[in-house]
């Protein structure tokens, strides 16, 4: 898939959604945390391209990884809004922190 097409496809498939609605993906182990300081589309592109070098760096920095039980409980407790993007079989989730 060409890069401009992939970027457009990923952008169109990004949605704002409440964590509560994402819990089924967490329950099946498919919810993947992306740190709020990262560009979600760039990370999704790396996943789609199987760029293990970049993904590995993010994992080492604890900016990317399968959502933990602790994170899931915190997201639920805070009624967290997320950006979500499917890169099959994964659902990338990124907390939205509104500017105050």
C-alpha positions as CSV (number, residue, x, y, z in Angstrom):
1,X,0.0,0.0,0.0
2,X,1.4,3.4,-0.9
3,X,2.4,5.7,1.9
4,X,-0.1,8.5,1.1
5,X,-2.9,6.0,0.8
6,X,-2.0,4.3,4.0
7,X,-1.8,7.6,5.9
8,X,-5.2,8.7,4.5
9,X,-6.7,5.3,5.4
10,X,-5.4,5.4,9.0
11,X,-6.5,9.0,9.4
12,X,-10.1,8.2,8.3
13,X,-10.3,5.1,10.6
14,X,-9.3,7.1,13.7
15,X,-12.2,7.6,16.1
16,X,-12.8,9.3,19.5
17,X,-14.4,6.8,21.9
18,X,-14.9,6.2,25.6
19,X,-12.7,3.6,27.2
20,X,-15.8,1.8,28.4
21,X,-16.6,0.9,24.8
22,X,-13.1,-0.4,24.2
23,X,-13.2,-2.9,27.1
24,X,-14.1,-5.9,24.9
25,X,-10.8,-5.3,23.0
26,X,-9.0,-5.1,26.3
27,X,-10.6,-8.3,27.5
28,X,-9.3,-10.2,24.4
29,X,-5.8,-8.8,24.9
30,X,-6.0,-6.6,21.7
31,X,-6.0,-3.1,23.2
32,X,-2.6,-1.5,22.8
33,X,-1.6,1.7,24.7
34,X,0.0,4.5,22.8
35,X,1.4,7.3,25.0
36,X,-0.4,10.7,24.6
37,X,2.8,12.4,23.6
38,X,3.2,10.3,20.5
39,X,1.6,10.8,17.1
40,X,-1.0,8.0,16.8
41,X,-0.9,7.9,13.0
42,X,2.8,7.5,12.9
43,X,2.7,4.6,15.4
44,X,-0.1,3.0,13.5
45,X,1.9,3.3,10.3
46,X,4.9,1.6,12.0
47,X,2.6,-1.2,13.1
48,X,1.1,-1.6,9.6
49,X,4.6,-1.7,8.1
50,X,5.9,-4.1,10.8
51,X,8.6,-1.6,11.8
52,X,9.9,-3.6,14.8
53,X,12.9,-1.3,15.3
54,X,10.7,1.8,16.0
55,X,8.0,-0.1,17.9
56,X,10.7,-1.8,20.0
57,X,12.1,1.7,21.0
58,X,8.7,2.8,22.2
59,X,8.2,-0.4,24.2
60,X,11.5,0.1,25.9
61,X,10.5,3.6,26.8
62,X,7.1,2.3,28.1
63,X,5.3,4.5,25.6
64,X,3.7,1.6,23.8
65,X,2.4,-1.8,24.8
66,X,-0.6,-4.0,25.6
67,X,-2.9,-2.2,28.0
68,X,-2.2,-3.4,31.6
69,X,-4.9,-4.2,34.2
70,X,-3.8,-1.1,36.1
71,X,-4.2,1.2,33.1
72,X,-7.6,-0.4,32.3
73,X,-8.8,0.3,35.8
74,X,-7.6,3.9,35.7
75,X,-9.2,4.5,32.3
76,X,-12.5,3.1,33.6
77,X,-12.4,5.1,36.8
78,X,-11.6,8.3,35.0
79,X,-14.2,7.7,32.2
80,X,-11.3,8.3,29.9
81,X,-11.9,9.4,26.3
82,X,-9.5,7.8,23.9
83,X,-8.4,8.0,20.3
84,X,-8.7,4.6,18.8
85,X,-7.4,3.1,15.6
86,X,-7.5,-0.5,14.4
87,X,-4.4,-2.1,13.0
88,X,-5.7,-5.6,12.8
89,X,-5.6,-7.6,15.0
90,X,-4.8,-4.7,17.4
91,X,-6.7,-1.7,18.5
92,X,-4.4,1.2,19.3
93,X,-5.7,3.4,22.1
94,X,-4.4,6.8,23.1
95,X,-5.7,8.8,26.1
96,X,-7.1,12.2,25.2
97,X,-6.1,14.9,27.6
98,X,-8.0,18.1,27.0
99,X,-6.2,21.4,27.5
100,X,-7.7,23.3,30.4
